Amino acid sequence: MSDTKYVAVGSTSRYDIQFVADEKLQLFGCDDMTNTLITSNRIVKTIAFGEDWNLYFVAFAHGNLQHCNIPN
């Protein structure tokens, strides 16, 4: 079993886990977030899950941001 590098958990059983050895992700969340994390070569700094299934915010280590359905 690989050491864990990063864990984020949210409501409605959403989660994201990144492992140290192989940088692989194990995640459960909306399709938009899943696609963002799988296709990105960027290092995740933090993830915040919103109240609704498809509401999330990702901050990457080098300052890039990705979000979906964040209220103004």
N, C-alpha and C positions, 0 to 999 in steps of 0.2 A: 504494500500500500504506500502510496506517495504522500509526502508531507503536503499539508495544505498551505497555500500562499495567501488566499483571499476567500472570504465567505461573506455573502450578503443574503439576508432573508427578508421576506415581506409577507403581507397578507395574502390570502387566497393561495397558499402553498407555494408561492414563488420563491426561487432561490438561484444563486449563482455561486459556484465553487470553482476556484482555479488552483491547480496543483503545481508545486515547485518544479519537480523533475522534468515534466514533459510539457508544461504550460497548457495542458488540456483543460477544457472547461466542462463542467457538468452543470446544466442549468435547466430551469423550468420557468418560463415566462411568456409574454406575448410574442408573436411572430416577429414584430418589428425589432424588439430588443434582442431576440435570439439571433436574427440575421445580422444586426449591428455587431454583436460580440463575436460571432463566428467568422465573419468576413473581415474583421479589423485586425491589423497587426499591432495595434496600439496597446499599451499596458493600461489596464483598468486601475484607477486610483480608488474610486468609490462608486457605488450604485445606491440609489434611493428608489424604492418602490412606492408608488402612490396608492391611494385607497382603491381605485379601479384597476382592473386587470391590465389594461393597456396604458397605464400611466407610469412612467419611469423617467429617471434622470441618471445619466452616466457621465462621470468626469474621468478623463484619461490622464495619465501621468504627465504628459507634456502640455496640458492646458486645453486640449480639445474637449468639447462637450457634445453630447447627443441626448436628445430628450424627445418625448412623445406625450402629447396631451397635457402638458404642464399649464395650469391656469395663469393668466396674466397677473 
